[in-house]
């Protein structure tokens, strides 16, 4: 039910009784009716826009009386395309500009690939909803000459493109005979580089390929035994201002509870290990009834050491499960691996995927 408010009055101090709790300042009915358009911030990449338009469409369907508008902008991660991701090392590479726009009231919500959203958000912003996850697995895409091969059968020395330390460390562990090279750019650019023969194969998230309608290029979905996916992979995270009750209530309708519970455990695990988005940390979650199984891995860049464990608990205690698994991995040597990587990345270790010149 919407109650028409003909001429919304600005909230003046005289209207608020002295000593009133802060919440009464928010006047949600006034806020929702006085705002003609809800502005959705997005990155400009094709994948980001597909995701944002999907969210816009869902919101529009569920709230036909409101207007949702998309405004797109370039983020730091979109601008620095010639430097290896791991070396930039900045958290929030793909999210900062959008967050600033929300804080400055130029956007009301922002749609992110959840895996690009740091586990700690800036003061005043919250994760308003986590949408239903598509396939969170990593996928192998091959050059035409390897159409008859799988990751297990690629010839020694084959050049595999990835900028993900997580993919690199796990794949080096299983396939030490492969060579790894850095690859940057949007998904279309990466596919072009592969097809042009710069790589024998590349590893991408199945989710991104699916959303862009390129599922037919997925040659092999990598099983969890070979590659545990990134925290939040395959889900969208929608961020908004913590005090925007109106937008928060609109976003509630997009939340997918099972995905949210799985991602809460995954994000708590990463947060507890203090890993940014460029760390060789992988996860897998499985939700059956009220039981949540969380698997986590921390791997060294050379692929020699792999600390991996699994924990089951109540989905309602997802956060605690993530924290507990992180502590266990730390007891098994995960912290030493992460500390080493921090130095290796800073010192430009030869273990990092080499850039193609
Ligand atoms: C993050 C990573 C990558 C992206 C690191 C990782 C992949 C970088 C690379 C945190 N963000 O996964 O270990 O391989 O060069 C990104 C993609 C998607 C969201 C593309 C991809 C689409 C999938 C999704 C980049 N962010 O991973 O192939 O929405 O989950």
Boltz pocket constraint, residues with backbone or C-beta under 6 A from the ligand:
constraints:
  - pocket:
      binder: B
      contacts: [[A, 85], [A, 113], [A, 114], [A, 115], [A, 116], [A, 162], [A, 163], [A, 164], [A, 165], [A, 166], [A, 167], [A, 183], [A, 184], [A, 203], [A, 204], [A, 205], [A, 207], [A, 208], [A, 230], [A, 232], [A, 233], [A, 234], [A, 235], [A, 277], [A, 278], [A, 279], [A, 281]]
      max_distance: 6.0
